């Protein structure tokens, strides 16, 4: 059972999702009848109000998630043999209102979709003294870097206001396949979400994906703006700075893939043949450097402190494996 009530702010990738489907995905081992009972009884609330199972969540909604009884399972011997492995997160900044960590690649920001302990669950377990701890925003599982959490509800609300009104700046370091030439490039291609034939969620540039849908099945078109700046270009790779002007799901990944510069190591929108080569660790042959993850790192987040209004520019250094990839490129690639 979830031991306490959680208030979660709905972010962009939960926008327009039916509330019952939200709970089905979040609590896969909970009987659907129990989810509907929670909704009917008013224990689930949105912005302090009761809602029906048909309600569609909106970005910015404050969702009250009550303690949820999970389905009974056989004797928990597996948990004794394999207790959860907790990660020690590098703290970038912390005070009474905020906790900012450098998220490693390979860990989801919250549990669900087969993940028992995401960043938020681990940090709550590690910091039982924090009566309130909520994600301010999200990063993809394979993305590393600056991740903001609020330790006060007032801080969460204020930071969401800043994000919503475009007062924050989020920068990423990203390595792409191909030789990028423009020193600076603004990309404003709108995006749509869709599901593959296998039921997996994907994002596409609206103009490229519109033929997939007809009539009422047509998804909402979302404006998306990314600004790219060139750091370094080698013969076959380029290191870019990506600034998110909007915060759409997979925005950087889809914009770059559509332009013909897929992110190195991207397992959804990338060059799968190249990724396979990188995973084989061919350093000794000198053919390509090795990399076993996506090269996308949230390098900095600039915002006003929610309590005193002071500007903060918080940074996370490149992980060792990404820096090693750059060092290897300097050896085997021509600029």
C-alpha positions in Angstrom: 0.0 0.0 0.0 1.1 3.6 -0.6 1.4 4.8 3.0 0.4 8.4 2.5 -1.5 10.8 0.3 0.5 12.3 -2.6 -0.3 15.5 -4.5 1.1 15.2 -8.0 1.1 18.0 -10.5 0.2 16.8 -14.0 2.9 17.7 -16.5 2.7 17.9 -20.3 2.9 14.2 -21.0 -0.1 13.5 -18.8 -2.2 16.2 -20.5 -5.6 15.0 -21.9 -5.2 11.5 -20.3 -8.3 10.0 -18.7 -7.9 9.8 -15.0 -8.8 6.1 -14.7 -6.2 5.3 -17.4 -3.7 7.3 -15.4 -4.3 5.2 -12.3 -4.3 1.9 -14.3 -0.8 2.7 -15.7 0.5 3.9 -12.4 -0.8 1.0 -10.3 -0.6 -2.0 -12.6 -1.1 -4.5 -9.7 -4.2 -2.8 -8.4 -7.6 -4.2 -9.4 -9.5 -1.9 -11.7 -12.5 -2.2 -9.4 -10.5 -0.7 -6.5 -9.4 2.3 -8.7 -13.1 3.0 -9.6 -14.0 2.7 -5.9 -11.4 5.3 -5.0 -12.8 7.6 -7.7 -16.5 7.1 -6.7 -15.7 7.7 -3.0 -14.0 11.0 -3.7 -10.6 10.0 -2.3 -9.2 11.0 -5.7 -9.5 14.7 -6.2 -8.3 17.1 -8.9 -7.6 20.7 -7.8 -9.5 19.9 -4.5 -12.6 18.7 -6.3 -14.2 15.3 -6.9 -14.1 14.1 -10.5 -15.6 11.1 -12.5 -13.6 8.3 -14.1 -14.1 10.0 -17.5 -12.3 13.2 -16.4 -9.4 14.1 -18.7 -6.4 15.4 -16.8 -5.0 18.8 -17.8 -1.4 20.1 -17.6 -1.1 21.8 -14.3 -3.8 19.9 -12.5 -3.1 19.1 -8.9 -4.0 15.4 -8.5 -4.6 13.9 -5.0 -3.5 10.3 -5.0 -4.7 8.5 -1.9 -3.1 5.5 -0.2 -3.6 2.7 -2.7 -4.0 -1.0 -1.7 -2.0 -3.2 -4.0 -3.1 -6.7 -4.9 -1.8 -9.4 -2.5 1.2 -11.2 -3.7 2.9 -14.5 -2.7 5.2 -14.6 0.2 7.7 -11.7 -0.2 10.8 -13.9 -0.3 12.0 -12.2 -3.5 12.1 -8.8 -1.7 14.3 -10.4 1.0 16.7 -11.8 -1.5 16.6 -8.7 -3.7 15.8 -5.6 -1.7 15.5 -2.3 -3.6 18.9 -0.9 -4.5 18.9 2.7 -3.6 21.1 5.2 -5.4 23.0 8.0 -3.7 22.1 11.0 -5.8 24.6 13.9 -6.3 22.9 17.0 -4.8 23.4 20.1 -6.9 21.5 22.4 -4.6 19.3 22.1 -1.5 17.6 24.4 1.0 14.3 24.5 2.8 12.2 24.8 -0.4 14.2 22.9 -3.0 16.1 19.8 -3.7 18.0 19.6 -7.0 19.9 16.5 -8.0 22.0 15.3 -10.8 19.9 12.4 -12.1 21.9 9.5 -13.6 20.9 7.9 -16.8 18.9 4.7 -16.7 16.5 5.5 -13.9 13.0 6.8 -14.3 11.9 9.8 -12.4 8.9 8.0 -10.8 7.6 4.5 -10.4 5.2 2.9 -12.8 5.5 1.2 -16.2 7.4 -1.7 -14.6 9.6 0.6 -12.4 9.1 0.1 -8.7 11.4 2.8 -7.4 12.0 5.9 -9.5 13.9 9.0 -8.4 11.0 10.4 -6.4 10.2 7.1 -4.5 13.9 6.7 -3.7 14.3 10.2 -2.4 11.2 10.0 -0.3 12.4 6.8 1.2 15.9 8.3 1.9 14.4 11.5 3.4 11.5 10.5 5.6 11.8 13.9 7.4 10.6 15.6 4.2 6.8 15.9 4.7 6.4 17.2 1.1 8.6 16.2 -1.8 7.4 16.4 -5.4 8.9 16.5 -8.9 8.9 20.0 -10.5 9.5 18.5 -14.0 10.5 15.3 -15.6 13.5 13.8 -17.5 13.4 10.7 -19.7 14.7 7.6 -18.1 17.9 7.6 -20.3 18.5 11.4 -19.9 20.8 12.5 -17.1 21.3 15.9 -15.5 19.6 18.6 -13.5 16.3 17.5 -11.9 14.3 19.9 -9.6 12.1 18.7 -6.7 10.0 20.9 -4.4 10.0 20.5 -0.7 7.1 22.9 -0.2 3.8 23.1 -2.0 4.3 26.9 -2.5 7.6 26.3 -4.2 6.0 23.7 -6.5 3.2 26.0 -7.5 5.6 29.0 -8.2 8.1 26.9 -10.2 5.2 25.5 -12.3 4.1 29.1 -12.9 7.6 30.1 -14.1 7.8 27.1 -16.4 4.3 27.7 -17.8 5.0 31.4 -18.5 8.4 30.7 -20.1 10.5 32.4 -17.3 12.9 29.4 -16.9 15.8 28.3 -19.1 16.6 24.6 -19.6 19.8 23.6 -21.6 20.9 20.2 -22.7 24.1 18.8 -24.1 23.3 16.5 -27.0 25.5 14.5 -29.4 24.0 13.8 -32.8 24.9 11.7 -35.8 26.1 13.8 -38.7 28.1 17.1 -39.2 26.0 20.0 -38.1 26.8 23.3 -39.8 24.6 26.1 -38.5 26.1 27.9 -35.5 22.6 28.6 -34.3 19.2 27.2 -35.4 15.7 27.6 -34.2 13.3 24.7 -34.8 9.6 25.4 -34.4 8.1 22.2 -35.8 4.8 21.3 -34.0 4.5 17.8 -32.5 1.8 15.2 -32.1 1.6 12.1 -29.9 0.5 8.7 -31.2 0.6 5.0 -30.4 2.4 2.4 -32.4 0.7 -0.8 -33.5 2.3 -2.4 -30.5 0.7 0.2 -28.2 3.9 2.1 -27.4 3.6 5.9 -27.1 5.6 7.9 -29.6 5.9 11.5 -30.8 6.2 12.8 -34.3 6.4 16.1 -36.1 2.8 17.0 -37.0 3.3 17.5 -40.7 5.0 14.1 -41.0 2.5 12.2 -38.8 -0.8 13.7 -39.8 -1.6 10.9 -42.4 -1.7 8.4 -39.6 -4.9 9.8 -38.2 -8.4 10.5 -39.3 -11.5 12.2 -37.8 -11.8 11.9 -34.1 -8.6 9.9 -33.8 -6.6 13.0 -34.8 -4.4 14.0 -31.8 -3.8 17.5 -30.5 -1.1 19.4 -32.3 1.4 20.9 -29.8 3.6 23.9 -30.6 7.2 23.1 -30.0 10.3 25.3 -30.1 13.9 24.2 -29.6 17.0 26.4 -30.1 20.2 24.6 -31.1 23.7 25.9 -30.9 26.8 24.1 -32.2 29.6 23.3 -29.7 31.8 21.1 -31.8 31.5 19.2 -35.1 33.5 16.2 -36.1 33.3 14.4 -39.4 30.4 12.1 -38.4 29.2 13.6 -35.1 28.2 16.9 -33.6 27.9 18.2 -30.1 25.1 20.7 -29.6 23.5 22.8 -26.9 19.7 22.5 -27.0 17.6 25.1 -25.2 14.0 24.1 -24.6 11.6 27.0 -25.4 8.7 24.7 -24.8 8.7 21.4 -22.8 7.0 18.8 -25.0 7.5 15.1 -24.5 10.6 13.9 -26.4 10.8 17.3 -28.0 14.6 17.4 -28.6 14.8 13.8 -29.7 12.0 14.2 -32.3 13.1 17.5 -33.7 16.6 16.3 -34.2 15.5 12.9 -35.7 13.2 14.8 -38.1 16.0 17.0 -39.3 18.2 14.0 -40.0 20.5 14.3 -37.0 19.3 11.6 -34.6 20.7 11.6 -31.1 23.5 9.1 -30.5 22.1 6.1 -28.5 18.4 7.1 -28.8 16.6 3.8 -28.8 13.2 5.2 -30.0 14.1 7.8 -32.7 17.8 7.2 -33.3 19.9 5.3 -35.8 19.6 1.8 -34.6 22.5 0.4 -36.7 24.8 3.1 -35.2 23.6 2.4 -31.7 24.4 -1.3 -32.1 27.9 -0.4 -33.2 28.4 1.9 -30.2 27.1 -0.8 -27.8 29.7 -3.3 -29.1 32.5 -1.2 -27.6 34.7 -1.0 -30.6 37.3 1.3 -29.1 40.1 -1.2 -29.8 39.4 -1.2 -33.5 39.3 2.5 -33.6 36.2 2.4 -35.8 33.8 4.2 -33.5 33.9 5.1 -29.8 31.8 3.2 -27.3 28.6 4.4 -25.7 25.8 2.3 -24.1 23.3 5.1 -23.4 21.6 8.0 -25.1 23.8 11.1 -25.3 21.3 13.6 -23.8 22.2 15.5 -20.6 20.3 18.2 -18.9 23.2 20.5 -18.3 21.6 23.6 -16.7 18.3 25.0 -15.3 17.9 28.7 -14.7 15.0 30.0 -12.6 14.1 32.4 -9.8 14.1 30.9 -6.4 10.4 30.5 -5.4 11.0 32.0 -1.9 13.2 35.1 -2.4 13.2 35.6 -6.2 16.9 35.3 -6.6 18.1 33.9 -9.9 19.7 30.5 -9.8 21.7 28.9 -12.6 22.2 25.3 -11.5 24.5 23.0 -13.5 25.3 19.3 -13.7 28.7 18.3 -15.2 28.7 15.7 -18.1 28.8 12.1 -16.8 32.1 10.3 -17.2 30.8 8.1 -20.0 29.7 11.1 -22.1 33.0 12.9 -21.5 34.9 9.8 -22.5 32.9 9.6 -25.7 34.0 13.1 -26.6 37.6 12.4 -25.7 37.5 9.4 -28.0 36.0 11.4 -30.8 38.9 13.8 -30.6 41.2 10.8 -31.2 39.4 9.0 -34.0 37.4 11.7 -35.8 38.5 14.7 -37.9 36.9 18.0 -37.1 
